[in-house]
Amino acid sequence: MVRNFLGRCPPPKITPKSKTDTCRLYCLYQNVSSISKIVGLLNSQVEAIQKTCRICPVDDTKVKKICNLYKCKGEGTPTIEKTVRLPLPTVKHIMASKCKRCNIDDPELKKSICFNSKCRGYSVERLAKAGALSESAVKSVLPECGAIVQSCINLIPELSKRRIYEMDCFDLQAQQVAAFLGWTLDVVQQLLKHYTGKVGFSSCAFSARGSRVCF
Protein backbone atom coordinates (compact mmCIF):
# COMPACT_ATOMS: atom_id res chain seq x y z
CA MET A 1 0.00 0.00 0.00
CA VAL A 2 2.86 2.38 0.94
CA ARG A 3 4.60 1.66 -2.34
CA ASN A 4 1.42 2.30 -4.28
CA PHE A 5 0.83 5.53 -2.37
CA LEU A 6 4.37 6.82 -3.03
CA GLY A 7 4.06 5.84 -6.67
CA ARG A 8 1.06 8.12 -7.02
CA CYS A 9 2.88 11.13 -5.47
CA PRO A 10 3.80 13.79 -8.01
CA PRO A 11 7.54 14.40 -8.50
CA PRO A 12 9.08 17.42 -6.78
CA LYS A 13 8.67 20.68 -8.64
CA ILE A 14 11.72 21.89 -10.54
CA THR A 15 12.26 25.58 -9.83
CA PRO A 16 14.74 28.06 -11.31
CA LYS A 17 16.68 27.86 -8.04
CA SER A 18 16.85 24.07 -8.08
CA LYS A 19 18.13 24.23 -11.66
CA THR A 20 20.80 26.77 -10.73
CA ASP A 21 21.82 24.82 -7.64
CA THR A 22 21.97 21.57 -9.60
CA CYS A 23 24.31 23.04 -12.21
CA ARG A 24 26.43 24.68 -9.54
CA LEU A 25 26.87 21.39 -7.69
CA TYR A 26 27.40 19.57 -10.98
CA CYS A 27 30.34 21.89 -11.68
CA LEU A 28 31.68 21.12 -8.20
CA TYR A 29 31.82 17.49 -9.32
CA GLN A 30 29.13 16.25 -6.95
CA ASN A 31 27.46 12.96 -7.85
CA VAL A 32 23.80 12.68 -8.77
CA SER A 33 22.70 11.19 -5.44
CA SER A 34 24.35 13.96 -3.44
CA ILE A 35 22.86 16.67 -5.63
CA SER A 36 19.36 15.21 -5.48
CA LYS A 37 19.43 15.20 -1.67
CA ILE A 38 20.64 18.81 -1.48
CA VAL A 39 18.23 20.30 -4.04
CA GLY A 40 15.29 18.05 -3.15
CA LEU A 41 14.79 16.46 -6.58
CA LEU A 42 14.65 12.95 -7.91
CA ASN A 43 17.84 11.45 -9.37
CA SER A 44 16.18 11.33 -12.78
CA GLN A 45 15.31 15.04 -12.53
CA VAL A 46 18.92 15.91 -11.61
CA GLU A 47 20.24 13.87 -14.53
CA ALA A 48 17.87 15.67 -16.91
CA ILE A 49 18.93 19.10 -15.63
CA GLN A 50 22.63 18.22 -15.90
CA LYS A 51 22.23 17.70 -19.62
CA THR A 52 21.20 21.35 -19.93
CA CYS A 53 24.02 22.78 -17.78
CA ARG A 54 26.50 24.97 -19.60
CA ILE A 55 30.26 24.46 -19.70
CA CYS A 56 31.55 25.00 -16.18
CA PRO A 57 33.73 28.03 -15.38
CA VAL A 58 37.37 26.99 -14.96
CA ASP A 59 40.22 29.11 -13.60
CA ASP A 60 43.60 29.43 -15.31
CA THR A 61 45.27 27.03 -12.90
CA LYS A 62 42.97 24.17 -13.81
CA VAL A 63 43.14 24.99 -17.53
CA LYS A 64 46.92 24.76 -17.31
CA LYS A 65 46.68 21.49 -15.40
CA ILE A 66 44.28 19.97 -17.94
CA CYS A 67 46.51 20.98 -20.84
CA ASN A 68 49.60 19.70 -19.06
CA LEU A 69 48.00 16.31 -18.44
CA TYR A 70 46.66 16.13 -21.99
CA LYS A 71 49.45 17.56 -24.14
CA CYS A 72 52.52 17.01 -21.98
CA LYS A 73 51.78 13.74 -20.23
CA GLY A 74 49.45 12.16 -22.79
CA GLU A 75 46.67 11.34 -20.32
CA GLY A 76 43.18 10.44 -21.55
CA THR A 77 39.93 12.20 -20.69
CA PRO A 78 38.78 9.73 -17.97
CA THR A 79 42.01 10.23 -16.01
CA ILE A 80 41.98 14.01 -16.47
CA GLU A 81 38.33 14.27 -15.39
CA LYS A 82 39.05 12.44 -12.11
CA THR A 83 42.27 14.36 -11.48
CA VAL A 84 40.86 17.86 -11.92
CA ARG A 85 37.38 16.92 -10.69
CA LEU A 86 35.42 18.61 -13.44
CA PRO A 87 32.55 17.23 -15.54
CA LEU A 88 33.65 15.39 -18.67
CA PRO A 89 31.96 17.82 -21.15
CA THR A 90 33.89 20.71 -19.61
CA VAL A 91 37.17 18.79 -19.71
CA LYS A 92 36.62 17.90 -23.37
CA HIS A 93 35.75 21.51 -24.21
CA ILE A 94 38.96 22.82 -22.64
CA MET A 95 41.07 20.14 -24.30
CA ALA A 96 39.66 21.06 -27.69
CA SER A 97 39.67 24.83 -27.36
CA LYS A 98 42.54 25.70 -25.02
CA CYS A 99 45.19 22.98 -25.37
CA LYS A 100 46.99 23.64 -28.65
CA ARG A 101 50.37 22.21 -27.66
CA CYS A 102 52.42 21.23 -24.64
CA ASN A 103 53.82 24.27 -22.84
CA ILE A 104 56.67 23.11 -20.62
CA ASP A 105 57.53 26.29 -18.76
CA ASP A 106 59.60 24.79 -15.94
CA PRO A 107 63.23 25.87 -16.61
CA GLU A 108 64.66 23.00 -14.56
CA LEU A 109 62.62 20.42 -16.43
CA LYS A 110 63.73 21.88 -19.76
CA LYS A 111 67.34 21.86 -18.61
CA SER A 112 67.05 18.23 -17.50
CA ILE A 113 65.59 17.18 -20.85
CA CYS A 114 68.28 19.04 -22.79
CA PHE A 115 71.13 17.83 -20.59
CA ASN A 116 70.12 14.19 -20.91
CA SER A 117 69.57 14.59 -24.64
CA LYS A 118 72.76 16.47 -25.53
CA CYS A 119 75.16 15.12 -22.92
CA ARG A 120 73.92 11.60 -22.32
CA GLY A 121 72.39 10.90 -25.70
CA TYR A 122 69.03 9.73 -24.36
CA SER A 123 66.42 8.90 -26.96
CA VAL A 124 63.10 10.74 -27.10
CA GLU A 125 61.38 7.63 -25.77
CA ARG A 126 63.72 7.42 -22.77
CA LEU A 127 63.43 11.15 -22.05
CA ALA A 128 59.64 10.92 -22.13
CA LYS A 129 59.61 7.94 -19.78
CA ALA A 130 62.05 9.59 -17.34
CA GLY A 131 59.99 12.76 -17.14
CA ALA A 132 56.56 11.10 -17.30
CA LEU A 133 55.91 13.12 -20.46
CA SER A 134 54.54 12.38 -23.89
CA GLU A 135 57.09 12.02 -26.68
CA SER A 136 55.55 15.00 -28.47
CA ALA A 137 56.17 17.11 -25.35
CA VAL A 138 59.84 16.14 -25.32
CA LYS A 139 60.18 16.88 -29.04
CA SER A 140 58.76 20.37 -28.48
CA VAL A 141 61.64 21.18 -26.10
CA LEU A 142 64.53 19.77 -28.14
CA PRO A 143 64.78 22.75 -30.57
CA GLU A 144 65.55 24.97 -27.55
CA CYS A 145 68.36 22.77 -26.26
CA GLY A 146 71.13 24.58 -28.13
CA ALA A 147 70.42 27.71 -26.08
CA ILE A 148 69.58 25.94 -22.82
CA VAL A 149 72.65 23.66 -22.69
CA GLN A 150 75.47 25.40 -24.48
CA SER A 151 78.24 23.25 -23.01
CA CYS A 152 77.96 19.78 -21.50
CA ILE A 153 81.49 20.05 -20.11
CA ASN A 154 80.48 22.90 -17.80
CA LEU A 155 77.58 20.88 -16.38
CA ILE A 156 79.31 17.56 -15.74
CA PRO A 157 80.18 16.99 -12.04
CA GLU A 158 83.88 16.93 -11.19
CA LEU A 159 83.60 13.35 -9.96
CA SER A 160 82.29 12.27 -13.37
CA LYS A 161 85.16 14.06 -15.08
CA ARG A 162 87.63 12.25 -12.83
CA ARG A 163 86.07 8.87 -13.67
CA ILE A 164 86.41 9.58 -17.39
CA TYR A 165 90.11 10.31 -16.89
CA GLU A 166 90.58 7.22 -14.72
CA MET A 167 89.06 4.97 -17.36
CA ASP A 168 91.09 6.66 -20.09
CA CYS A 169 94.23 5.78 -18.12
CA PHE A 170 93.32 2.12 -18.49
CA ASP A 171 93.86 2.69 -22.21
CA LEU A 172 90.18 2.23 -23.03
CA GLN A 173 88.86 3.74 -26.23
CA ALA A 174 86.66 6.82 -25.93
CA GLN A 175 83.67 4.86 -27.26
CA GLN A 176 84.06 2.33 -24.45
CA VAL A 177 84.37 5.03 -21.81
CA ALA A 178 81.27 6.80 -23.16
CA ALA A 179 79.21 3.61 -23.24
CA PHE A 180 80.28 2.51 -19.76
CA LEU A 181 79.74 5.85 -18.02
CA GLY A 182 76.64 6.92 -19.95
CA TRP A 183 77.93 10.00 -21.76
CA THR A 184 77.93 10.78 -25.44
CA LEU A 185 81.14 10.10 -27.36
CA ASP A 186 81.45 13.79 -28.18
CA VAL A 187 81.39 14.71 -24.47
CA VAL A 188 84.11 12.21 -23.62
CA GLN A 189 86.31 13.32 -26.51
CA GLN A 190 85.88 17.00 -25.63
CA LEU A 191 86.66 16.37 -21.98
CA LEU A 192 89.78 14.35 -22.65
CA LYS A 193 91.03 16.96 -25.09
CA HIS A 194 90.17 20.10 -23.17
CA TYR A 195 90.61 19.22 -19.50
CA THR A 196 93.79 17.15 -19.45
CA GLY A 197 95.66 18.01 -16.24
CA LYS A 198 92.80 20.09 -14.81
CA VAL A 199 90.92 17.56 -12.71
CA GLY A 200 93.71 15.92 -10.75
CA PHE A 201 95.73 14.11 -13.40
CA SER A 202 98.64 15.86 -15.12
CA SER A 203 99.58 13.05 -17.46
CA CYS A 204 99.63 9.30 -18.02
CA ALA A 205 102.65 7.07 -18.54
CA PHE A 206 103.57 3.40 -18.74
CA SER A 207 105.03 1.69 -15.68
CA ALA A 208 107.94 -0.76 -15.71
CA ARG A 209 105.46 -3.60 -15.95
CA GLY A 210 103.80 -2.06 -18.97
CA SER A 211 100.61 -0.82 -17.29
CA ARG A 212 99.37 2.73 -17.87
CA VAL A 213 99.50 4.99 -14.81
CA CYS A 214 98.11 8.51 -14.30
CA PHE A 215 99.74 10.96 -11.91
C-alpha positions as CSV (number, residue, x, y, z in Angstrom):
1,M,0.0,0.0,0.0
2,V,2.9,2.4,0.9
3,R,4.6,1.7,-2.3
4,N,1.4,2.3,-4.3
5,F,0.8,5.5,-2.4
6,L,4.4,6.8,-3.0
7,G,4.1,5.8,-6.7
8,R,1.1,8.1,-7.0
9,C,2.9,11.1,-5.5
10,P,3.8,13.8,-8.0
11,P,7.5,14.4,-8.5
12,P,9.1,17.4,-6.8
13,K,8.7,20.7,-8.6
14,I,11.7,21.9,-10.5
15,T,12.3,25.6,-9.8
16,P,14.7,28.1,-11.3
17,K,16.7,27.9,-8.0
18,S,16.9,24.1,-8.1
19,K,18.1,24.2,-11.7
20,T,20.8,26.8,-10.7
21,D,21.8,24.8,-7.6
22,T,22.0,21.6,-9.6
23,C,24.3,23.0,-12.2
24,R,26.4,24.7,-9.5
25,L,26.9,21.4,-7.7
26,Y,27.4,19.6,-11.0
27,C,30.3,21.9,-11.7
28,L,31.7,21.1,-8.2
29,Y,31.8,17.5,-9.3
30,Q,29.1,16.2,-7.0
31,N,27.5,13.0,-7.8
32,V,23.8,12.7,-8.8
33,S,22.7,11.2,-5.4
34,S,24.4,14.0,-3.4
35,I,22.9,16.7,-5.6
36,S,19.4,15.2,-5.5
37,K,19.4,15.2,-1.7
38,I,20.6,18.8,-1.5
39,V,18.2,20.3,-4.0
40,G,15.3,18.0,-3.2
41,L,14.8,16.5,-6.6
42,L,14.7,12.9,-7.9
43,N,17.8,11.4,-9.4
44,S,16.2,11.3,-12.8
45,Q,15.3,15.0,-12.5
46,V,18.9,15.9,-11.6
47,E,20.2,13.9,-14.5
48,A,17.9,15.7,-16.9
49,I,18.9,19.1,-15.6
50,Q,22.6,18.2,-15.9
51,K,22.2,17.7,-19.6
52,T,21.2,21.4,-19.9
53,C,24.0,22.8,-17.8
54,R,26.5,25.0,-19.6
55,I,30.3,24.5,-19.7
56,C,31.5,25.0,-16.2
57,P,33.7,28.0,-15.4
58,V,37.4,27.0,-15.0
59,D,40.2,29.1,-13.6
60,D,43.6,29.4,-15.3
61,T,45.3,27.0,-12.9
62,K,43.0,24.2,-13.8
63,V,43.1,25.0,-17.5
64,K,46.9,24.8,-17.3
65,K,46.7,21.5,-15.4
66,I,44.3,20.0,-17.9
67,C,46.5,21.0,-20.8
68,N,49.6,19.7,-19.1
69,L,48.0,16.3,-18.4
70,Y,46.7,16.1,-22.0
71,K,49.4,17.6,-24.1
72,C,52.5,17.0,-22.0
73,K,51.8,13.7,-20.2
74,G,49.5,12.2,-22.8
75,E,46.7,11.3,-20.3
76,G,43.2,10.4,-21.5
77,T,39.9,12.2,-20.7
78,P,38.8,9.7,-18.0
79,T,42.0,10.2,-16.0
80,I,42.0,14.0,-16.5
81,E,38.3,14.3,-15.4
82,K,39.0,12.4,-12.1
83,T,42.3,14.4,-11.5
84,V,40.9,17.9,-11.9
85,R,37.4,16.9,-10.7
86,L,35.4,18.6,-13.4
87,P,32.5,17.2,-15.5
88,L,33.6,15.4,-18.7
89,P,32.0,17.8,-21.2
90,T,33.9,20.7,-19.6
91,V,37.2,18.8,-19.7
92,K,36.6,17.9,-23.4
93,H,35.7,21.5,-24.2
94,I,39.0,22.8,-22.6
95,M,41.1,20.1,-24.3
96,A,39.7,21.1,-27.7
97,S,39.7,24.8,-27.4
98,K,42.5,25.7,-25.0
99,C,45.2,23.0,-25.4
100,K,47.0,23.6,-28.6
101,R,50.4,22.2,-27.7
102,C,52.4,21.2,-24.6
103,N,53.8,24.3,-22.8
104,I,56.7,23.1,-20.6
105,D,57.5,26.3,-18.8
106,D,59.6,24.8,-15.9
107,P,63.2,25.9,-16.6
108,E,64.7,23.0,-14.6
109,L,62.6,20.4,-16.4
110,K,63.7,21.9,-19.8
111,K,67.3,21.9,-18.6
112,S,67.0,18.2,-17.5
113,I,65.6,17.2,-20.8
114,C,68.3,19.0,-22.8
115,F,71.1,17.8,-20.6
116,N,70.1,14.2,-20.9
117,S,69.6,14.6,-24.6
118,K,72.8,16.5,-25.5
119,C,75.2,15.1,-22.9
120,R,73.9,11.6,-22.3
121,G,72.4,10.9,-25.7
122,Y,69.0,9.7,-24.4
123,S,66.4,8.9,-27.0
124,V,63.1,10.7,-27.1
125,E,61.4,7.6,-25.8
126,R,63.7,7.4,-22.8
127,L,63.4,11.2,-22.0
128,A,59.6,10.9,-22.1
129,K,59.6,7.9,-19.8
130,A,62.0,9.6,-17.3
131,G,60.0,12.8,-17.1
132,A,56.6,11.1,-17.3
133,L,55.9,13.1,-20.5
134,S,54.5,12.4,-23.9
135,E,57.1,12.0,-26.7
136,S,55.6,15.0,-28.5
137,A,56.2,17.1,-25.3
138,V,59.8,16.1,-25.3
139,K,60.2,16.9,-29.0
140,S,58.8,20.4,-28.5
141,V,61.6,21.2,-26.1
142,L,64.5,19.8,-28.1
143,P,64.8,22.7,-30.6
144,E,65.6,25.0,-27.6
145,C,68.4,22.8,-26.3
146,G,71.1,24.6,-28.1
147,A,70.4,27.7,-26.1
148,I,69.6,25.9,-22.8
149,V,72.6,23.7,-22.7
150,Q,75.5,25.4,-24.5
151,S,78.2,23.2,-23.0
152,C,78.0,19.8,-21.5
153,I,81.5,20.1,-20.1
154,N,80.5,22.9,-17.8
155,L,77.6,20.9,-16.4
156,I,79.3,17.6,-15.7
157,P,80.2,17.0,-12.0
158,E,83.9,16.9,-11.2
159,L,83.6,13.4,-10.0
160,S,82.3,12.3,-13.4
161,K,85.2,14.1,-15.1
162,R,87.6,12.2,-12.8
163,R,86.1,8.9,-13.7
164,I,86.4,9.6,-17.4
165,Y,90.1,10.3,-16.9
166,E,90.6,7.2,-14.7
167,M,89.1,5.0,-17.4
168,D,91.1,6.7,-20.1
169,C,94.2,5.8,-18.1
170,F,93.3,2.1,-18.5
171,D,93.9,2.7,-22.2
172,L,90.2,2.2,-23.0
173,Q,88.9,3.7,-26.2
174,A,86.7,6.8,-25.9
175,Q,83.7,4.9,-27.3
176,Q,84.1,2.3,-24.4
177,V,84.4,5.0,-21.8
178,A,81.3,6.8,-23.2
179,A,79.2,3.6,-23.2
180,F,80.3,2.5,-19.8
181,L,79.7,5.9,-18.0
182,G,76.6,6.9,-19.9
183,W,77.9,10.0,-21.8
184,T,77.9,10.8,-25.4
185,L,81.1,10.1,-27.4
186,D,81.5,13.8,-28.2
187,V,81.4,14.7,-24.5
188,V,84.1,12.2,-23.6
189,Q,86.3,13.3,-26.5
190,Q,85.9,17.0,-25.6
191,L,86.7,16.4,-22.0
192,L,89.8,14.4,-22.6
193,K,91.0,17.0,-25.1
194,H,90.2,20.1,-23.2
195,Y,90.6,19.2,-19.5
196,T,93.8,17.1,-19.4
197,G,95.7,18.0,-16.2
198,K,92.8,20.1,-14.8
199,V,90.9,17.6,-12.7
200,G,93.7,15.9,-10.7
201,F,95.7,14.1,-13.4
202,S,98.6,15.9,-15.1
203,S,99.6,13.0,-17.5
204,C,99.6,9.3,-18.0
205,A,102.7,7.1,-18.5
206,F,103.6,3.4,-18.7
207,S,105.0,1.7,-15.7
208,A,107.9,-0.8,-15.7
209,R,105.5,-3.6,-16.0
210,G,103.8,-2.1,-19.0
211,S,100.6,-0.8,-17.3
212,R,99.4,2.7,-17.9
213,V,99.5,5.0,-14.8
214,C,98.1,8.5,-14.3
215,F,99.7,11.0,-11.9
